[in-house]
Amino acid sequence: MVKKLAVIVVGGLVLTGCSNLSHREQRTLSGGAIGAAGGAAVGALTGGSAVMGGVIGGAAGAAVGALTSNNGKHR
């Protein structure tokens, strides 16, 4: 019960901190999330460590998201 409450509180705090991000920060965050999910899936499916795959994929995705440009597109 305490773990569930802690996850909810931390999740809420993380989500509220994402409201005023720049375009680069948004790409970094989404790239990291997509990379972590993909890395965890690949790690689990190949018999390796899903945690290590998620860490490596998240780092790679965040780096790619931060280094890519938005090609002059602005909201």
Secondary structure, 3 states (H helix, E strand, C coil): CHHHHHHHHHHHHHHHCCCCCCHHHHHHHHHHHHHHHHHHHHHHHCCCCHHHHHHHHHHHHHHHHHHCCCCCCCC
